[in-house]
């Protein structure tokens, strides 16, 4: 592995030392970060730091991981409105601007790893809420995230440590 401990590629494989598992990427495939736009459905090519883990404490125990970890709350959201000052940032609901609810009815966000895409600095319109999260049972495409099964995500989290990154390759 070069430059990142975890590598997701356009063929739908996620790898880290000793593991190769299936993953889902964006419905529009992958795109260079320079071409990424809000709502395009593409996963951005590049190396993205794994900032922190967010998890649903009502559905899963705190996973073993070296990443910083925060319990989700029902009011958790993520702003995806490029005109809002909190674009690509966590917010508390209710919130007037366009946003994504992180406390979902399905299980996709029972575990969320916040990826450091478009966050240092945030550039309005370059894409938001790029996460590593639980995949649909059929591995249907994401809106631009990386997703894998819950057991695979738990194994990845157990291997993750502060400073680790995920690389999305074309």
Backbone as CSV, one residue per row, in Angstrom:
resi,resn,N_x,N_y,N_z,CA_x,CA_y,CA_z,C_x,C_y,C_z
1,UNK,0.854,-1.178,0.000,0.000,0.000,0.000,0.898,1.239,0.000
2,UNK,0.565,2.188,-0.855,1.371,3.401,-0.862,0.509,4.614,-0.524
3,UNK,1.011,5.484,0.324,0.389,6.748,0.706,-0.839,6.626,1.599
4,UNK,-1.552,5.535,1.582,-2.733,5.388,2.421,-2.816,3.943,2.905
5,UNK,-3.294,3.785,4.119,-3.422,2.445,4.671,-4.600,1.701,4.052
6,UNK,-5.582,2.442,3.541,-6.815,1.864,3.014,-7.041,2.389,1.606
7,UNK,-7.317,1.483,0.662,-7.461,1.876,-0.742,-8.764,1.329,-1.295
8,UNK,-9.601,2.240,-1.824,-10.831,1.861,-2.520,-10.619,2.168,-3.996
9,UNK,-10.917,1.190,-4.860,-10.721,1.458,-6.283,-12.032,1.349,-7.041
10,UNK,-12.010,1.861,-8.254,-13.207,1.951,-9.089,-13.804,0.592,-9.430
11,UNK,-13.047,-0.494,-9.214,-13.582,-1.828,-9.482,-14.457,-2.331,-8.337
12,UNK,-14.557,-1.546,-7.253,-15.401,-1.936,-6.131,-14.700,-2.780,-5.092
13,UNK,-13.395,-2.593,-4.966,-12.640,-3.297,-3.935,-12.029,-2.297,-2.960
14,UNK,-12.067,-2.651,-1.697,-11.451,-1.877,-0.631,-10.392,-2.771,-0.006
15,UNK,-9.154,-2.255,0.062,-8.030,-3.057,0.547,-7.304,-2.351,1.675
16,UNK,-6.821,-3.153,2.600,-5.858,-2.718,3.601,-5.058,-3.950,3.964
17,UNK,-3.930,-3.814,4.626,-3.066,-4.976,4.852,-3.833,-6.187,5.387
18,UNK,-3.763,-7.286,4.644,-4.400,-8.525,5.022,-5.865,-8.660,4.654
19,UNK,-6.441,-7.633,3.998,-7.862,-7.647,3.673,-8.130,-7.103,2.266
20,UNK,-9.035,-7.723,1.572,-9.623,-7.194,0.340,-11.110,-7.498,0.431
21,UNK,-11.939,-6.455,0.439,-13.379,-6.622,0.596,-14.111,-5.836,-0.499
22,UNK,-15.376,-6.157,-0.669,-16.208,-5.460,-1.639,-16.609,-4.094,-1.068
23,UNK,-16.739,-3.098,-1.962,-17.240,-1.791,-1.549,-18.087,-1.186,-2.660
24,UNK,-18.869,-0.212,-2.294,-19.657,0.569,-3.244,-19.085,1.980,-3.281
25,UNK,-19.095,2.559,-4.472,-18.659,3.946,-4.648,-19.814,4.727,-5.262
26,UNK,-19.552,5.961,-5.649,-20.591,6.853,-6.150,-21.341,6.343,-7.370
27,UNK,-22.609,6.736,-7.477,-23.466,6.327,-8.603,-22.919,6.811,-9.932
28,UNK,-22.106,7.867,-9.906,-21.468,8.376,-11.123,-20.022,7.923,-11.242
29,UNK,-19.640,6.926,-10.448,-18.270,6.433,-10.487,-17.342,7.308,-9.673
30,UNK,-16.118,7.430,-10.145,-15.120,8.262,-9.480,-14.741,9.411,-10.406
31,UNK,-14.277,10.496,-9.801,-13.892,11.670,-10.582,-12.702,12.337,-9.917
32,UNK,-11.838,12.989,-10.703,-10.756,13.744,-10.074,-11.334,14.779,-9.104
33,UNK,-10.673,14.977,-7.985,-11.157,15.944,-7.000,-11.347,17.326,-7.635
34,UNK,-10.505,17.665,-8.600,-10.615,18.979,-9.247,-11.930,19.149,-10.011
35,UNK,-12.556,18.034,-10.401,-13.809,18.083,-11.148,-15.034,17.820,-10.274
36,UNK,-14.837,17.463,-9.010,-15.936,17.124,-8.108,-16.843,18.325,-7.880
37,UNK,-18.164,18.080,-7.928,-19.167,19.123,-7.699,-20.255,18.585,-6.777
38,UNK,-20.864,19.470,-6.031,-21.968,19.093,-5.147,-23.075,18.411,-5.941
39,UNK,-23.506,17.253,-5.456,-24.628,16.556,-6.065,-24.316,15.748,-7.300
40,UNK,-23.032,15.643,-7.699,-22.702,14.923,-8.936,-22.715,13.406,-8.776
41,UNK,-22.788,12.916,-7.539,-22.853,11.480,-7.310,-21.551,10.737,-7.527
42,UNK,-20.440,11.451,-7.629,-19.142,10.828,-7.874,-18.309,10.809,-6.590
43,UNK,-17.515,9.758,-6.438,-16.552,9.684,-5.345,-15.261,10.363,-5.805
44,UNK,-14.708,11.270,-4.983,-13.520,12.015,-5.398,-12.225,11.202,-5.316
45,UNK,-11.476,11.160,-6.408,-10.183,10.491,-6.432,-9.201,11.293,-5.585
46,UNK,-8.449,10.594,-4.765,-7.447,11.258,-3.929,-7.265,10.518,-2.622
47,UNK,-6.446,11.086,-1.768,-6.170,10.527,-0.446,-6.827,11.434,0.581
48,UNK,-7.733,10.847,1.369,-8.543,11.628,2.299,-8.351,11.121,3.729
49,UNK,-7.930,12.002,4.621,-7.750,11.601,6.019,-9.065,11.097,6.619
50,UNK,-8.939,10.099,7.470,-10.094,9.604,8.213,-10.168,10.439,9.494
51,UNK,-11.064,11.433,9.501,-11.104,12.430,10.588,-11.615,11.854,11.903
52,UNK,-12.796,11.208,11.844,-13.381,10.655,13.061,-14.477,9.668,12.705
53,UNK,-14.817,8.856,13.696,-15.911,7.906,13.579,-17.123,8.478,14.307
54,UNK,-18.283,8.393,13.664,-19.559,8.705,14.299,-20.355,7.405,14.324
55,UNK,-21.020,7.095,15.434,-21.784,5.850,15.489,-23.092,6.029,16.243
56,UNK,-24.056,5.147,15.907,-25.388,5.124,16.520,-25.344,4.287,17.790
57,UNK,-25.305,4.911,18.968,-25.194,4.147,20.210,-26.443,3.316,20.529
58,UNK,-27.582,3.644,19.907,-28.794,2.864,20.152,-28.822,1.576,19.319
59,UNK,-27.899,1.455,18.345,-27.889,0.294,17.462,-26.617,-0.536,17.549
60,UNK,-25.539,0.055,18.000,-24.257,-0.647,17.992,-23.393,-0.139,19.148
61,UNK,-22.644,-1.043,19.741,-21.705,-0.653,20.792,-20.547,0.115,20.161
62,UNK,-19.883,0.908,20.959,-18.735,1.670,20.459,-17.724,0.700,19.851
63,UNK,-17.434,0.845,18.550,-16.497,-0.082,17.901,-15.060,0.126,18.376
64,UNK,-14.293,-0.948,18.320,-12.862,-0.860,18.598,-12.207,-0.125,17.437
65,UNK,-11.524,0.970,17.729,-10.820,1.735,16.703,-9.832,2.679,17.355
66,UNK,-8.802,3.029,16.609,-7.862,4.042,17.055,-8.279,5.442,16.634
67,UNK,-9.344,5.544,15.833,-9.826,6.854,15.386,-10.576,7.554,16.512
68,UNK,-10.563,8.894,16.523,-11.451,9.592,17.443,-12.889,9.163,17.151
69,UNK,-13.685,8.966,18.193,-15.044,8.452,18.015,-16.044,9.298,18.801
70,UNK,-17.189,9.576,18.155,-18.232,10.409,18.746,-19.581,9.721,18.537
71,UNK,-20.389,9.675,19.590,-21.738,9.134,19.468,-22.621,10.094,18.670
72,UNK,-23.391,9.551,17.737,-24.386,10.353,17.033,-25.557,10.627,17.964
73,UNK,-26.234,11.731,17.714,-27.467,12.063,18.422,-28.563,12.251,17.380
74,UNK,-29.836,12.119,17.768,-30.922,12.225,16.785,-30.940,13.545,16.007
75,UNK,-30.383,14.599,16.546,-30.379,15.903,15.879,-29.181,16.102,14.950
76,UNK,-28.371,15.083,14.751,-27.153,15.210,13.943,-27.493,15.374,12.463
77,UNK,-26.849,16.350,11.846,-27.017,16.581,10.421,-25.708,17.041,9.805
78,UNK,-25.728,17.201,8.467,-24.546,17.656,7.731,-25.031,18.614,6.651
79,UNK,-24.517,19.826,6.633,-24.974,20.838,5.683,-24.410,20.571,4.289
80,UNK,-25.317,20.545,3.278,-24.877,20.354,1.889,-25.304,21.511,0.989
81,UNK,-25.576,22.672,1.595,-25.972,23.870,0.843,-24.740,24.747,0.625
82,UNK,-24.235,24.812,-0.638,-23.018,25.591,-0.892,-23.121,27.065,-0.512
83,UNK,-24.336,27.605,-0.404,-24.500,29.018,-0.049,-24.503,29.248,1.464
84,UNK,-24.504,28.180,2.244,-24.583,28.308,3.697,-23.192,28.381,4.312
85,UNK,-23.006,29.193,5.359,-21.681,29.289,5.985,-21.210,27.987,6.641
86,UNK,-22.130,27.054,6.901,-21.745,25.777,7.499,-21.695,24.657,6.466
87,UNK,-21.547,25.019,5.177,-21.427,24.026,4.112,-20.316,23.026,4.432
88,UNK,-20.623,21.737,4.209,-19.718,20.617,4.467,-19.227,20.586,5.913
89,UNK,-20.149,20.873,6.811,-19.865,20.834,8.240,-21.024,20.153,8.960
90,UNK,-20.742,19.572,10.125,-21.836,19.019,10.927,-22.709,20.152,11.466
91,UNK,-23.986,19.877,11.567,-24.958,20.838,12.090,-25.924,20.101,13.010
92,UNK,-26.710,20.868,13.754,-27.776,20.309,14.569,-29.108,20.620,13.907
93,UNK,-29.987,19.632,13.888,-31.311,19.772,13.296,-32.308,20.167,14.380
94,UNK,-33.349,20.919,14.028,-33.680,21.367,12.668,-32.716,22.449,12.180
95,UNK,-32.561,22.519,10.869,-31.660,23.481,10.231,-32.316,23.964,8.950
96,UNK,-32.279,25.260,8.712,-33.018,25.833,7.589,-32.417,25.499,6.222
97,UNK,-31.112,25.477,6.111,-30.467,25.229,4.813,-30.530,23.746,4.469
98,UNK,-30.269,23.416,3.201,-30.257,22.024,2.747,-29.236,21.226,3.558
99,UNK,-29.636,20.004,3.919,-28.784,19.194,4.775,-29.128,17.722,4.628
100,UNK,-28.272,16.904,5.181,-28.480,15.467,5.238,-28.663,15.085,6.706
101,UNK,-29.650,14.233,6.980,-29.840,13.701,8.332,-28.863,12.554,8.538
102,UNK,-28.130,12.581,9.644,-27.195,11.504,9.938,-27.849,10.397,10.765
103,UNK,-28.913,10.718,11.474,-29.662,9.738,12.268,-30.762,9.207,11.363
104,UNK,-30.479,8.123,10.647,-31.359,7.625,9.592,-32.166,6.418,10.045
105,UNK,-33.287,6.202,9.341,-34.124,5.027,9.602,-33.433,3.747,9.134
106,UNK,-32.738,3.817,7.987,-32.008,2.635,7.517,-30.724,2.502,8.343
107,UNK,-29.899,1.557,8.006,-28.690,1.301,8.799,-27.408,1.812,8.146
108,UNK,-27.521,2.572,7.059,-26.329,3.011,6.325,-25.404,3.882,7.165
109,UNK,-25.971,4.667,8.055,-25.163,5.568,8.869,-25.064,5.102,10.324
110,UNK,-25.220,3.804,10.564,-24.986,3.317,11.923,-23.523,3.531,12.310
111,UNK,-22.630,3.474,11.313,-21.211,3.827,11.463,-20.856,4.756,10.319
112,UNK,-20.248,5.885,10.638,-19.823,6.850,9.619,-18.390,7.262,9.936
113,UNK,-17.510,7.138,8.966,-16.175,7.703,9.111,-16.153,8.970,8.265
114,UNK,-15.965,10.094,8.925,-15.876,11.381,8.240,-14.536,11.441,7.511
115,UNK,-14.604,11.614,6.196,-13.381,11.728,5.403,-13.042,13.196,5.193
116,UNK,-11.757,13.505,5.212,-11.288,14.884,5.098,-11.262,15.369,3.669
117,UNK,-12.409,15.292,2.990,-12.529,15.825,1.634,-13.186,17.199,1.706
118,UNK,-12.603,18.180,1.022,-13.137,19.546,0.939,-13.425,20.132,2.320
119,UNK,-12.475,19.960,3.221,-12.700,20.514,4.561,-11.568,21.402,5.066
120,UNK,-10.503,21.560,4.268,-9.365,22.338,4.758,-8.642,23.035,3.619
121,UNK,-9.205,24.113,3.072,-10.445,24.788,3.479,-11.655,24.208,2.744
122,UNK,-12.839,24.566,3.232,-14.083,24.209,2.550,-14.253,25.149,1.357
123,UNK,-14.510,24.575,0.184,-14.773,25.362,-1.028,-16.222,25.114,-1.418
124,UNK,-17.074,26.144,-1.334,-18.494,25.963,-1.656,-18.697,25.342,-3.043
125,UNK,-19.539,24.310,-3.081,-19.879,23.663,-4.342,-18.975,22.516,-4.754
126,UNK,-17.867,22.268,-4.021,-16.907,21.210,-4.403,-17.269,19.831,-3.857
127,UNK,-18.391,19.734,-3.160,-18.838,18.448,-2.639,-18.790,18.399,-1.128
128,UNK,-19.766,17.683,-0.575,-19.888,17.607,0.881,-20.267,16.201,1.309
129,UNK,-20.110,15.954,2.600,-20.539,14.708,3.226,-19.956,13.475,2.524
130,UNK,-18.660,13.485,2.291,-17.993,12.307,1.732,-17.551,11.451,2.921
131,UNK,-18.230,10.317,3.057,-18.047,9.445,4.210,-17.649,8.035,3.769
132,UNK,-17.166,7.274,4.726,-17.062,5.828,4.631,-18.161,5.322,5.548
133,UNK,-19.092,4.518,5.008,-20.238,4.083,5.813,-20.677,2.686,5.414
134,UNK,-21.746,2.214,6.021,-22.273,0.875,5.771,-22.964,0.848,4.401
135,UNK,-22.700,-0.214,3.644,-23.281,-0.362,2.306,-24.703,-0.911,2.376
136,UNK,-25.474,-0.632,1.311,-26.761,-1.300,1.126,-26.476,-2.797,0.988
137,UNK,-27.432,-3.651,1.340,-27.197,-5.097,1.199,-26.788,-5.520,-0.217
138,UNK,-27.279,-4.807,-1.238,-26.934,-5.146,-2.624,-25.741,-4.342,-3.153
139,UNK,-25.092,-3.581,-2.290,-23.951,-2.736,-2.663,-24.321,-1.738,-3.760
140,UNK,-25.554,-1.256,-3.747,-25.930,-0.244,-4.730,-25.070,1.000,-4.516
141,UNK,-24.877,1.791,-5.588,-23.976,2.946,-5.493,-24.400,3.963,-4.435
142,UNK,-23.422,4.719,-3.988,-23.630,5.781,-3.003,-23.822,7.115,-3.735
143,UNK,-23.952,8.160,-2.957,-24.045,9.517,-3.525,-22.657,10.142,-3.701
144,UNK,-21.609,9.358,-3.490,-20.234,9.855,-3.626,-19.319,9.341,-2.524
145,UNK,-19.889,8.567,-1.622,-19.135,8.003,-0.501,-18.500,6.675,-0.883
146,UNK,-17.825,6.077,0.093,-17.330,4.706,0.020,-18.135,3.923,1.049
147,UNK,-18.655,2.752,0.678,-19.464,1.965,1.608,-19.078,0.493,1.526
148,UNK,-19.094,-0.175,2.670,-18.829,-1.618,2.721,-19.745,-2.243,3.762
149,UNK,-19.717,-3.567,3.854,-20.589,-4.253,4.798,-20.226,-3.866,6.230
150,UNK,-21.180,-4.037,7.132,-20.928,-3.735,8.537,-19.765,-4.555,9.092
151,UNK,-19.717,-5.876,8.879,-18.550,-6.624,9.407,-17.219,-6.135,8.823
152,UNK,-17.201,-5.805,7.536,-15.962,-5.313,6.932,-15.588,-3.941,7.491
153,UNK,-16.584,-3.084,7.706,-16.302,-1.765,8.268,-15.776,-1.896,9.702
154,UNK,-16.342,-2.811,10.471,-15.840,-3.037,11.831,-14.388,-3.533,11.809
155,UNK,-14.050,-4.404,10.857,-12.666,-4.887,10.733,-11.731,-3.745,10.345
156,UNK,-12.177,-2.902,9.424,-11.377,-1.746,9.012,-11.155,-0.812,10.200
157,UNK,-12.220,-0.526,10.936,-12.100,0.371,12.086,-11.130,-0.174,13.123
158,UNK,-11.133,-1.488,13.326,-10.211,-2.095,14.290,-8.751,-1.894,13.867
159,UNK,-8.514,-1.787,12.564,-7.159,-1.585,12.047,-6.771,-0.112,11.962
160,UNK,-7.752,0.778,11.992,-7.501,2.214,11.778,-6.900,2.864,13.016
161,UNK,-6.010,3.825,12.739,-5.378,4.573,13.822,-5.314,6.054,13.440
162,UNK,-5.085,6.917,14.420,-5.011,8.344,14.103,-4.006,8.614,12.989
163,UNK,-4.373,9.475,12.073,-3.510,9.836,10.955,-3.716,8.979,9.731
164,UNK,-4.503,7.894,9.828,-4.767,7.064,8.666,-5.648,7.790,7.649
165,UNK,-5.546,7.339,6.414,-6.315,7.938,5.316,-6.863,6.834,4.442
166,UNK,-7.845,7.185,3.642,-8.357,6.274,2.629,-8.061,6.906,1.280
167,UNK,-7.595,6.086,0.366,-7.323,6.564,-0.988,-8.417,6.027,-1.904
168,UNK,-9.034,6.921,-2.666,-9.992,6.539,-3.685,-9.257,6.638,-5.011
169,UNK,-9.191,5.498,-5.724,-8.464,5.439,-6.988,-9.416,5.264,-8.154
170,UNK,-8.992,5.776,-9.311,-9.771,5.632,-10.545,-9.528,4.312,-11.203
